[in-house]
Amino acid sequence: MKKILLLCLLLIQLVACSAEVGSTEWCEDLKQKPKGEWTANEAGDFAKHCLFN
């Protein structure tokens, strides 16, 4: 049980380390991601924060 809890905590920490939407790092990360894998929200946020800034 301790191992499962430890694994869950580790995964939560890894997910929390993603760049903030609209930051320069986030824009660069999204530019590297194939456009076919973008979600509608990502595309909208990219246009709003990276193109029309």
N, C-alpha and C positions, 0 to 999 in steps of 0.2 A: 504494500500500500504506500509506503514511503517513497518507493521508486516512481510510482505513478504520479504522486503529488509533485515530486521534484521535477519530473519530466514536463508536467503541465506548467509549472512556474518558469522553467527554462524557455518553453515555447512562447509564453506570454511576453517575456522579456525580449525575445528575438523579434516578435511582431511589433512591439512598441518602438523599435528602433528605426522604423521607416521614416523617410523625410516628410516634413510637413507639406501639405498640399499648397502649391503656389510658390514654394521656395525655389531658389535657383537650382539646388540639388535635385529637387523633385522634377523640375522641368527637364533637366539633363537626363535623369533616369528614364523619363517617359519618352524622350527623343530616341533613346536606345532600344526601347521596347517596340516590337513589331506592331504597326498600327492596327492590324487585324485582331490583336489581343486586347486593345483598349476597350474599356467599358464606355457606355454613353456618358456617365458622370465624369470619367477621366478626360474624355474628349472635350466636354464642356468646360471643365476646370482648366484644361490646358489652354484652350482658346482665351478664356477669361484672364488667366494669370500670366501666361507665357507669350501670347501673341499680341493682345491688346493692352499690354502694360505700359 
